[in-house]
Amino acid sequence: MNIKPLADRVLIKPAAAEEKTVGGIIIPDSAKEKPLKGEVVAAGNGTKDEEMVVKPGDNVLYGKYAGTEIEFDGEQYLIMRQSDILAII
């Protein structure tokens, strides 16, 4: 990976959106919700006031509108501050 986040920023690969409901109903593209979890791909070094808690490979939950969407090598990623991450799962 050629992207290295700076300071307290984290690069996340969002999980795929759900294709079916639990009952087996197929969800059309227009009704799919943005995923709220993903895997940390890269993390910055932190700041002098805040150390990095997350590390590459962690699965995390984040807010619905958190981060900035970017595309790199045909893949979709989110880059956000560590403080936008709600939990490590």
C-alpha positions as CSV (number, residue, x, y, z in Angstrom):
1,M,0.0,0.0,0.0
2,N,1.4,3.4,-1.0
3,I,-0.9,5.5,1.1
4,K,0.5,6.4,4.5
5,P,-1.9,8.4,6.7
6,L,-0.4,11.3,8.7
7,A,-0.7,12.1,12.4
8,D,-3.9,10.6,13.9
9,R,-5.5,9.6,10.6
10,V,-6.5,6.1,9.6
11,L,-7.1,4.4,6.2
12,I,-10.1,2.0,6.3
13,K,-11.4,-0.5,3.7
14,P,-15.2,-0.5,4.2
15,A,-17.0,-3.8,4.5
16,A,-19.2,-4.8,1.6
17,A,-22.8,-3.7,1.7
18,E,-25.4,-6.3,2.6
19,E,-26.8,-8.0,-0.5
20,K,-29.7,-9.8,1.2
21,T,-31.7,-9.4,4.4
22,V,-31.8,-12.1,7.1
23,G,-35.1,-13.4,5.6
24,G,-33.5,-13.8,2.1
25,I,-34.9,-10.7,0.4
26,I,-32.4,-9.2,-2.1
27,I,-31.7,-5.6,-1.5
28,P,-31.6,-3.4,-4.7
29,D,-28.6,-1.0,-5.1
30,S,-30.7,2.1,-4.5
31,A,-31.8,0.8,-1.0
32,K,-28.4,-0.4,0.2
33,E,-27.1,1.4,3.3
34,K,-23.5,2.6,3.6
35,P,-21.5,0.1,5.7
36,L,-20.6,1.2,9.2
37,K,-17.7,-1.2,9.7
38,G,-14.4,-1.9,8.0
39,E,-10.8,-3.0,8.3
40,V,-7.9,-0.7,9.1
41,V,-5.4,-0.8,6.3
42,A,-2.9,1.8,7.5
43,A,-2.6,4.1,10.4
44,G,-0.5,7.2,11.1
45,N,1.9,7.6,14.0
46,G,-0.4,9.6,16.2
47,T,0.2,13.0,17.7
48,K,2.1,14.1,20.8
49,D,-1.2,14.5,22.6
50,E,-2.9,11.3,21.3
51,E,-1.3,7.9,20.7
52,M,-2.6,5.5,18.1
53,V,-4.8,2.8,19.6
54,V,-5.8,1.2,16.3
55,K,-3.4,-0.7,14.1
56,P,-3.6,-2.3,10.6
57,G,-5.8,-5.4,10.6
58,D,-8.2,-4.2,13.3
59,N,-11.9,-4.3,12.4
60,V,-13.7,-1.1,13.5
61,L,-17.1,0.5,13.7
62,Y,-17.4,4.2,12.7
63,G,-20.1,6.8,12.3
64,K,-22.4,7.0,9.3
65,Y,-20.9,10.2,7.9
66,A,-17.4,9.8,9.2
67,G,-14.3,10.1,7.0
68,T,-13.6,11.1,3.4
69,E,-14.1,8.6,0.6
70,I,-11.1,8.1,-1.7
71,E,-10.4,5.7,-4.6
72,F,-7.0,4.2,-5.0
73,D,-6.1,1.5,-7.6
74,G,-9.8,0.9,-8.3
75,E,-10.6,0.2,-4.6
76,Q,-12.8,2.4,-2.3
77,Y,-11.3,3.5,1.0
78,L,-12.2,5.9,3.8
79,I,-9.7,8.1,5.5
80,M,-10.7,9.5,8.9
81,R,-9.3,10.7,12.2
82,Q,-8.9,8.0,14.9
83,S,-11.4,10.0,17.1
84,D,-14.1,9.2,14.4
85,I,-13.8,5.5,15.2
86,L,-16.4,4.3,17.7
87,A,-15.1,0.8,18.6
88,I,-12.7,-2.0,17.7
89,I,-14.5,-5.3,17.1
